[in-house]
Amino acid sequence: MIDNLYHRSIFDRSLTTGMAVLAKWHQDGYCYSGRARITKLSRESVQVKMVSVDGVDAARLIGKTLEFPRFTDQTRWSSHNGVQPADEKSLQAILRPM
């Protein structure tokens, strides 16, 4: 998990199509999280295809395409509504010193 805003910014700039991420969001009063692959990037959003999902009625979301705000969209983005590194190994690869 990323714990400072500078690292979140670096992670956001490192996003690429095909990258594995962890997506988190709220819908209809429930919290969801799941692994996904990035399918499309724009300046304001990240489009992902869900690979696995945890939460109520999660099976119907597997294979669906969802869109999340990027870190730079501070009006919609939050740590509970966006994408994060899929695991600690991918996080360290992104944040290691150049």
Summary of the structure (lengths in Angstrom):
residues: 98
radius of gyration: 12.8
end to end distance: 20.5
largest distance: 42.4
contacts: 270
relative contact order: 0.24
helix: 22%
strand: 42%
